[in-house]
Amino acid sequence: MWTCVYEFQEGAPVRPVSPRCSLRLTHCIEEANVGRGYIKELCFSPDGRMISSPHGFGIRLLGFDARCSELVDCLPKEASPLQEIRSLYSHNDVVLTTKFSPTHCQIASGCLSGRVSLYQPKF
């Protein structure tokens, strides 16, 4: 399993009413293959600099580079690996979802057994 980030690229319209879009892979990272058969829900931080990804019995905070730069500031010519900023583990079951708070430095994660954990990461 992989987490992949793509850049939308607009091209010349094929028809006058719809622009032609293509995707270009910019970043990716291999994920743990646990909880087969379930979709893992990752999310972007409100400022778009980090991704919170379910990872086994916890979450991983990922960045486009080690400094948590914005994607526009570190677009590679070829696909590059996402950088692991921090891992947080607190569940006894497979984590399926993560969500950043839109207003606070807080992340929630939920696992298959229904338990929800809240994190306030310190960097």
KOLNU-235376 format. One record per residue (C-alpha): x, y, z. Coordinates in steps of 0.25 Angstrom, whole numbers, m for minus. Layout:
residues N
<c1->X&c2->Y&c3->Z>
...
***
This chain:
residues 123
<c1->0&c2->0&c3->0>
<c1->5&c2->14&c3->m3>
<c1->1&c2->28&c3->1>
<c1->3&c2->37&c3->m12>
<c1->2&c2->52&c3->m15>
<c1->m1&c2->57&c3->m29>
<c1->0&c2->71&c3->m35>
<c1->m12&c2->74&c3->m44>
<c1->m6&c2->80&c3->m57>
<c1->m16&c2->87&c3->m67>
<c1->m14&c2->86&c3->m82>
<c1->m20&c2->91&c3->m94>
<c1->m35&c2->89&c3->m95>
<c1->m39&c2->78&c3->m103>
<c1->m53&c2->84&c3->m104>
<c1->m56&c2->99&c3->m101>
<c1->m64&c2->96&c3->m89>
<c1->m55&c2->86&c3->m81>
<c1->m40&c2->88&c3->m79>
<c1->m31&c2->76&c3->m80>
<c1->m25&c2->72&c3->m66>
<c1->m14&c2->62&c3->m64>
<c1->m7&c2->57&c3->m51>
<c1->7&c2->56&c3->m48>
<c1->12&c2->48&c3->m36>
<c1->21&c2->57&c3->m27>
<c1->22&c2->50&c3->m14>
<c1->20&c2->36&c3->m8>
<c1->23&c2->26&c3->3>
<c1->20&c2->12&c3->6>
<c1->10&c2->9&c3->17>
<c1->8&c2->m3&c3->26>
<c1->m1&c2->m14&c3->20>
<c1->m10&c2->m16&c3->32>
<c1->m25&c2->m16&c3->33>
<c1->m27&c2->m22&c3->19>
<c1->m40&c2->m19&c3->13>
<c1->m42&c2->m5&c3->20>
<c1->m40&c2->8&c3->14>
<c1->m30&c2->17&c3->22>
<c1->m34&c2->31&c3->23>
<c1->m22&c2->41&c3->23>
<c1->m23&c2->56&c3->24>
<c1->m15&c2->69&c3->21>
<c1->m12&c2->79&c3->32>
<c1->m20&c2->92&c3->31>
<c1->m8&c2->99&c3->25>
<c1->m5&c2->88&c3->16>
<c1->9&c2->85&c3->20>
<c1->7&c2->71&c3->27>
<c1->m1&c2->59&c3->25>
<c1->m6&c2->50&c3->36>
<c1->m7&c2->36&c3->32>
<c1->m12&c2->23&c3->39>
<c1->0&c2->14&c3->41>
<c1->m2&c2->1&c3->48>
<c1->m7&c2->3&c3->62>
<c1->m4&c2->18&c3->61>
<c1->m1&c2->30&c3->52>
<c1->10&c2->36&c3->44>
<c1->12&c2->51&c3->42>
<c1->18&c2->53&c3->28>
<c1->24&c2->65&c3->21>
<c1->28&c2->68&c3->7>
<c1->42&c2->70&c3->12>
<c1->48&c2->70&c3->26>
<c1->45&c2->85&c3->29>
<c1->30&c2->83&c3->26>
<c1->31&c2->93&c3->15>
<c1->19&c2->96&c3->6>
<c1->17&c2->87&c3->m6>
<c1->19&c2->99&c3->m16>
<c1->33&c2->102&c3->m9>
<c1->38&c2->88&c3->m11>
<c1->32&c2->82&c3->m24>
<c1->42&c2->71&c3->m29>
<c1->45&c2->69&c3->m44>
<c1->43&c2->54&c3->m41>
<c1->34&c2->47&c3->m30>
<c1->41&c2->48&c3->m16>
<c1->38&c2->41&c3->m3>
<c1->30&c2->47&c3->7>
<c1->38&c2->50&c3->20>
<c1->33&c2->44&c3->33>
<c1->33&c2->55&c3->43>
<c1->28&c2->47&c3->55>
<c1->21&c2->34&c3->58>
<c1->10&c2->33&c3->70>
<c1->5&c2->20&c3->75>
<c1->m6&c2->18&c3->85>
<c1->m16&c2->8&c3->79>
<c1->m18&c2->m6&c3->82>
<c1->m25&c2->m8&c3->68>
<c1->m22&c2->m4&c3->54>
<c1->m24&c2->11&c3->52>
<c1->m33&c2->14&c3->40>
<c1->m35&c2->29&c3->41>
<c1->m28&c2->42&c3->45>
<c1->m33&c2->57&c3->45>
<c1->m25&c2->70&c3->48>
<c1->m33&c2->80&c3->56>
<c1->m36&c2->92&c3->47>
<c1->m33&c2->102&c3->59>
<c1->m23&c2->96&c3->69>
<c1->m10&c2->88&c3->69>
<c1->m18&c2->75&c3->71>
<c1->m20&c2->62&c3->63>
<c1->m30&c2->51&c3->65>
<c1->m29&c2->36&c3->61>
<c1->m39&c2->25&c3->61>
<c1->m37&c2->10&c3->61>
<c1->m45&c2->m2&c3->56>
<c1->m50&c2->m5&c3->71>
<c1->m56&c2->9&c3->71>
<c1->m46&c2->16&c3->81>
<c1->m42&c2->30&c3->78>
<c1->m29&c2->37&c3->82>
<c1->m26&c2->51&c3->83>
<c1->m11&c2->56&c3->81>
<c1->m5&c2->70&c3->83>
<c1->9&c2->68&c3->76>
<c1->21&c2->76&c3->80>
<c1->31&c2->78&c3->70>
***
